């Protein structure tokens, strides 16, 4: 499984805005809305960066449930796709057993045929689609949270 964690430390303005909310339930709702917005932005960026062969890896990205533990909230952006870590981080070039059906390669561990991925003995670089995307979203988080908080508070004042 491939997943990411983003750092949201140092968001003092967000903390001050949360203190304006009177009820704990309202704070929880705002935090969850912000996390969902952040996760949606991150997954859009990850999907855009994910290389496409069949489209399966791109469509396999998911947003997990929001989990709270004490004062910490977690939401995962992940894929269970077995080859995602190799596309993300890179891999040593190797022979893959299988066969071609039209333009689609079908992996078959028992096949006598197959294809060489990368130049023998070399390293195939990763795409870092998750790493780069989460770093970008970390940079955007103060703006995302400020915007989401403003909308949330405006809706409460009406």
Backbone bond lengths (Angstrom), bond angles and torsions (degrees), N, CA, C in turn:
res aa  C-N    CA-C-N  psi(-1)  N-CA   C-N-CA  omega(-1)  CA-C   N-CA-C  phi
1 X - - - 1.448 - - 1.527 108.13 -
2 X 1.299 115.60 143.31 1.457 122.33 177.54 1.511 107.46 -117.42
3 X 1.334 116.53 127.22 1.461 119.49 -179.75 1.512 109.47 -145.45
4 X 1.338 115.90 165.09 1.460 120.82 -177.37 1.514 110.76 -129.63
5 X 1.312 114.58 154.25 1.460 122.09 174.68 1.522 106.81 -129.53
6 X 1.336 116.60 134.39 1.460 120.71 -179.92 1.520 109.55 -112.74
7 X 1.309 115.89 147.43 1.451 123.33 -178.71 1.524 108.99 -93.43
8 X 1.336 117.67 121.75 1.467 120.36 179.15 1.521 111.20 -119.18
9 X 1.332 117.13 34.12 1.457 121.86 178.01 1.522 109.97 -75.13
10 X 1.326 115.45 157.70 1.461 120.47 172.11 1.508 114.96 79.60
11 X 1.302 118.71 21.21 1.458 120.72 -179.54 1.533 109.37 -98.66
12 X 1.331 115.65 69.09 1.464 122.03 -175.21 1.526 112.36 -62.96
13 X 1.327 117.46 -38.83 1.467 119.54 179.34 1.516 111.14 -61.48
14 X 1.300 116.01 -40.08 1.461 120.79 178.69 1.523 109.94 -61.98
15 X 1.312 116.17 -43.25 1.457 121.34 178.95 1.527 110.73 -59.89
16 X 1.336 116.84 -44.62 1.474 120.82 179.70 1.517 111.26 -63.35
17 X 1.336 116.65 -41.40 1.468 119.94 178.77 1.525 110.78 -64.03
18 X 1.322 116.33 -39.21 1.463 119.82 179.20 1.523 111.47 -62.84
19 X 1.340 116.72 -35.63 1.455 120.49 -179.43 1.524 111.59 -67.24
20 X 1.330 117.58 -20.90 1.457 121.17 177.95 1.535 111.24 -71.34
21 X 1.306 115.52 -25.50 1.466 119.01 -179.23 1.521 109.32 -75.87
22 X 1.300 115.97 130.60 1.457 120.70 -174.14 1.527 113.15 -76.60
23 X 1.281 116.82 -38.50 1.460 119.78 -173.31 1.526 111.36 -102.26
24 X 1.317 114.94 140.95 1.466 121.43 177.09 1.526 110.81 -58.15
25 X 1.329 116.29 -37.80 1.469 120.47 -178.95 1.528 110.67 -62.36
26 X 1.349 117.13 -37.65 1.464 120.15 178.22 1.527 110.69 -66.45
27 X 1.331 116.62 -40.67 1.469 120.09 177.74 1.519 110.64 -61.77
28 X 1.324 115.20 -44.78 1.476 120.33 178.87 1.525 110.91 -59.12
29 X 1.329 115.70 -44.82 1.459 120.43 -178.98 1.528 111.02 -61.87
30 X 1.338 117.11 -44.31 1.458 121.28 179.44 1.533 110.99 -64.17
31 X 1.305 116.98 -45.06 1.471 120.48 179.52 1.524 109.95 -59.53
32 X 1.313 116.51 -44.71 1.466 120.33 -179.82 1.526 111.51 -64.33
33 X 1.347 117.06 -41.03 1.463 120.44 177.62 1.524 110.90 -61.64
34 X 1.328 116.13 -41.98 1.466 120.30 179.02 1.524 110.96 -64.45
35 X 1.323 117.02 -44.38 1.464 120.30 179.81 1.523 111.76 -62.98
36 X 1.316 116.35 -39.61 1.464 119.83 179.18 1.524 109.90 -65.27
37 X 1.341 117.25 -43.62 1.469 120.67 178.35 1.528 111.03 -61.80
38 X 1.319 117.11 -43.76 1.466 121.73 179.17 1.526 110.22 -62.62
39 X 1.318 116.67 -45.73 1.468 120.93 -179.26 1.528 111.05 -64.25
40 X 1.335 117.11 -40.26 1.470 120.29 179.29 1.522 110.99 -64.15
41 X 1.328 116.75 -41.75 1.472 119.57 177.94 1.522 110.38 -63.76
42 X 1.318 115.77 -43.49 1.462 119.80 -178.81 1.526 110.76 -62.66
43 X 1.309 117.31 -44.71 1.468 119.37 -177.04 1.531 111.17 -68.48
44 X 1.332 117.26 -33.16 1.477 119.17 175.48 1.528 110.17 -62.81
45 X 1.327 116.09 -43.15 1.467 120.27 179.69 1.530 110.93 -66.31
46 X 1.321 116.79 -42.45 1.470 120.98 -179.69 1.529 109.97 -62.23
47 X 1.324 116.41 -46.65 1.471 119.48 -179.39 1.527 111.37 -62.19
48 X 1.321 116.19 -39.18 1.462 120.21 -179.96 1.530 111.21 -63.40
49 X 1.329 116.56 -35.08 1.474 121.40 -178.89 1.528 113.35 -84.78
50 X 1.314 117.75 -15.95 1.462 121.07 -175.44 1.524 109.98 -71.43
51 X 1.333 116.97 123.89 1.470 119.21 179.08 1.526 110.75 -63.43
52 X 1.315 115.11 148.96 1.468 120.03 -176.27 1.519 110.23 -115.94
53 X 1.320 115.17 124.65 1.456 121.71 167.78 1.526 105.06 -114.05
54 X 1.328 115.74 -68.65 1.462 120.21 176.79 1.531 110.96 -98.73
55 X 1.325 117.43 -18.11 1.460 121.57 -175.84 1.512 112.54 94.24
56 X 1.332 116.94 -7.01 1.463 120.74 -177.47 1.523 112.15 -63.47
57 X 1.321 117.95 -48.11 1.460 120.32 -179.30 1.523 110.52 -60.70
58 X 1.309 116.82 -43.66 1.465 120.16 -179.97 1.524 111.09 -61.51
59 X 1.304 117.81 -41.01 1.468 120.30 -178.06 1.529 113.16 -79.85
60 X 1.335 117.67 -14.36 1.471 121.04 -177.78 1.534 113.87 -80.06
61 X 1.336 118.92 -10.10 1.464 120.11 179.97 1.522 109.95 -67.04
62 X 1.340 115.68 139.12 1.471 121.41 -176.79 1.527 110.53 -137.90
63 X 1.327 114.61 160.29 1.462 121.97 172.24 1.518 106.23 -109.14
64 X 1.334 116.05 127.95 1.462 120.66 -179.96 1.520 111.97 -82.24
65 X 1.308 115.64 178.14 1.463 121.99 177.02 1.527 109.69 -71.31
66 X 1.319 115.75 151.61 1.462 120.57 175.05 1.521 107.40 -78.98
67 X 1.330 115.15 129.59 1.463 120.65 179.50 1.523 108.55 -120.59
68 X 1.326 115.54 139.28 1.458 120.73 178.97 1.521 108.37 -117.69
69 X 1.334 114.87 133.89 1.456 121.46 175.91 1.526 106.50 -136.91
70 X 1.315 116.78 104.16 1.461 120.94 -174.75 1.510 109.19 66.12
71 X 1.334 117.31 -122.50 1.462 121.97 178.15 1.520 112.24 -97.04
72 X 1.312 117.15 7.45 1.463 121.80 -175.91 1.524 110.00 -104.39
73 X 1.330 114.47 135.26 1.460 121.79 175.93 1.518 108.12 -115.40
74 X 1.316 116.11 140.20 1.466 121.98 177.46 1.517 109.72 -129.44
75 X 1.304 114.94 139.12 1.457 121.28 169.00 1.525 105.49 -139.45
76 X 1.307 116.59 128.69 1.463 121.85 -177.09 1.519 111.31 -95.26
77 X 1.307 114.36 142.34 1.455 122.75 167.14 1.519 102.83 -112.47
78 X 1.315 117.41 119.99 1.455 118.52 -170.00 1.518 112.57 -151.76
79 X 1.316 113.95 167.65 1.454 122.26 169.13 1.523 107.21 -142.83
80 X 1.306 115.99 141.26 1.465 121.66 175.40 1.523 110.57 -91.45
81 X 1.302 116.72 2.52 1.455 121.57 -178.63 1.528 109.01 -59.09
82 X 1.315 116.67 125.54 1.472 120.98 -171.90 1.522 114.38 -66.46
83 X 1.326 118.19 -24.72 1.459 118.24 -178.95 1.532 113.02 -99.97
84 X 1.322 118.38 0.74 1.467 121.52 -180.00 1.536 113.26 -57.29
85 X 1.338 119.61 -43.64 1.470 118.37 179.72 1.531 113.07 -61.01
86 X 1.331 117.18 -30.94 1.459 120.82 179.81 1.531 110.95 -73.44
87 X 1.336 115.99 -38.84 1.467 119.67 177.01 1.530 109.12 -67.73
88 X 1.312 117.31 -40.09 1.464 122.48 179.70 1.530 111.93 -65.94
89 X 1.316 117.08 -52.05 1.469 122.05 -169.15 1.519 115.77 -100.18
90 X 1.320 117.23 -13.71 1.456 120.90 -176.70 1.526 111.12 94.50
91 X 1.338 115.88 174.22 1.463 120.42 -177.13 1.516 110.13 -164.43
92 X 1.304 115.69 161.83 1.460 121.92 175.04 1.533 107.17 -74.02
93 X 1.331 116.94 135.91 1.462 121.57 178.56 1.527 109.50 -56.55
94 X 1.326 116.93 144.66 1.462 120.26 -177.43 1.529 111.06 -160.46
95 X 1.309 114.83 167.89 1.456 122.34 176.88 1.529 108.05 -90.26
96 X 1.322 116.74 134.61 1.458 122.00 178.70 1.520 108.63 -115.14
97 X 1.331 118.02 117.92 1.465 120.04 178.86 1.526 111.15 -71.48
98 X 1.311 116.17 142.64 1.460 120.52 179.26 1.506 110.47 159.83
99 X 1.328 115.10 -161.93 1.463 120.54 -178.14 1.529 108.62 -153.54
100 X 1.324 114.33 166.06 1.460 121.04 -179.35 1.520 110.56 -100.06
101 X 1.322 116.08 134.31 1.472 123.20 169.92 1.512 105.45 -117.41
102 X 1.314 116.09 98.90 1.468 119.49 -174.32 1.518 108.62 64.91
103 X 1.329 116.87 -124.44 1.464 121.01 -179.78 1.529 112.09 -95.03
104 X 1.302 117.34 4.04 1.467 122.68 -176.31 1.531 111.10 -105.62
105 X 1.338 116.45 127.73 1.457 120.70 175.96 1.523 108.43 -87.41
106 X 1.329 115.92 132.69 1.455 121.77 179.92 1.530 108.64 -112.09
107 X 1.328 116.85 118.30 1.464 121.20 178.52 1.524 109.49 -70.02
108 X 1.327 116.27 133.06 1.462 122.29 176.62 1.524 106.99 -147.77
109 X 1.323 116.34 106.29 1.469 120.04 -174.22 1.525 113.08 -61.83
110 X 1.334 118.23 -19.65 1.463 121.61 -179.51 1.533 113.57 -96.31
111 X 1.329 117.13 -1.43 1.468 120.36 -177.10 1.531 111.39 -69.58
112 X 1.292 115.98 146.83 1.471 122.08 176.46 1.533 109.95 -85.96
113 X 1.326 116.26 -16.61 1.462 121.78 179.19 1.526 108.89 -106.08
114 X 1.307 115.83 175.86 1.460 119.97 178.35 1.505 111.01 169.45
115 X 1.329 115.12 -154.59 1.462 119.13 179.15 1.525 109.79 -145.89
116 X 1.312 114.95 151.94 1.461 121.95 175.80 1.527 107.47 -89.27
117 X 1.336 117.19 127.17 1.455 121.73 176.93 1.522 107.49 -103.20
118 X 1.311 116.80 111.12 1.457 121.88 -176.96 1.520 111.46 83.68
119 X 1.306 114.85 166.13 1.465 121.45 178.60 1.528 108.34 -72.70
120 X 1.340 119.32 130.15 1.471 120.82 -177.76 1.531 112.24 -49.22
121 X 1.321 115.32 131.28 1.453 121.99 178.53 1.519 114.76 82.74
122 X 1.324 117.23 -0.39 1.464 119.58 -177.05 1.538 111.01 -100.07
123 X 1.314 114.80 177.84 1.462 122.67 176.67 1.523 108.21 -109.99
124 X 1.330 117.24 130.56 1.461 122.22 176.18 1.527 106.32 -94.97
125 X 1.317 116.74 118.65 1.469 121.88 -175.89 1.524 111.92 -65.55
126 X 1.329 114.80 146.92 1.459 120.87 175.61 1.517 111.53 -76.57
127 X 1.318 116.09 164.46 1.467 121.89 179.80 1.530 111.30 -95.78
128 X 1.323 117.83 -18.81 1.467 124.17 177.50 1.527 112.59 52.34
129 X 1.329 115.88 36.83 1.458 120.32 -177.08 1.528 111.92 -64.11
130 X 1.318 117.80 -36.68 1.460 121.53 179.72 1.524 110.71 -78.56
131 X 1.308 117.11 -46.52 1.469 121.83 -177.77 1.529 111.77 -60.46
132 X 1.316 117.16 -48.97 1.464 120.94 -178.63 1.527 110.45 -65.54
133 X 1.320 116.78 -43.86 1.469 120.82 -177.61 1.520 111.96 -63.58
134 X 1.332 117.32 -43.54 1.467 118.78 -179.52 1.525 111.08 -68.00
135 X 1.321 118.11 -35.28 1.477 120.67 176.21 1.527 110.50 -63.61
136 X 1.322 116.90 -41.18 1.467 120.21 177.62 1.522 111.33 -62.43
137 X 1.316 115.89 -44.81 1.461 119.43 -178.78 1.525 110.76 -67.09
138 X 1.315 117.81 -35.14 1.471 120.08 175.02 1.526 110.71 -56.96
139 X 1.324 116.62 -40.66 1.463 120.99 178.90 1.528 111.62 -67.23
140 X 1.321 117.04 -32.26 1.462 122.51 -177.63 1.529 113.16 -85.52
141 X 1.327 117.49 -13.22 1.470 120.64 -171.47 1.521 114.82 -57.29
142 X 1.322 120.65 -44.56 1.471 117.72 179.52 1.533 112.29 -56.66
143 X 1.327 116.84 -41.25 1.469 120.79 179.14 1.528 111.14 -68.12
144 X 1.325 116.98 -41.66 1.466 121.48 178.74 1.522 109.77 -61.08
145 X 1.319 115.86 -47.38 1.465 120.94 -177.21 1.521 110.85 -66.70
146 X 1.315 117.16 -41.38 1.465 120.28 178.79 1.526 110.44 -61.03
147 X 1.331 116.70 -45.88 1.463 121.44 179.75 1.535 111.08 -63.00
148 X 1.334 116.06 -47.38 1.466 120.92 -178.42 1.531 110.55 -64.44
149 X 1.341 117.40 -38.98 1.464 122.08 179.65 1.521 110.15 -65.76
150 X 1.328 116.47 -43.90 1.468 120.78 179.35 1.526 110.34 -59.78
151 X 1.337 116.49 -46.51 1.472 120.29 178.81 1.530 111.29 -61.48
152 X 1.330 114.90 -42.10 1.468 120.53 -178.87 1.536 109.89 -62.76
153 X 1.328 117.40 -48.56 1.455 121.34 -178.23 1.530 111.62 -66.43
154 X 1.321 117.40 -39.38 1.458 120.58 177.19 1.517 110.92 -60.95
155 X 1.327 117.46 -40.57 1.468 120.14 -179.57 1.534 111.08 -66.75
156 X 1.335 117.33 -28.09 1.470 121.84 179.47 1.526 112.22 -79.37
157 X 1.342 116.68 -25.28 1.462 120.67 -178.84 1.515 112.87 -84.15
158 X 1.327 117.34 -14.25 1.477 120.72 -179.14 1.501 111.09 -77.53
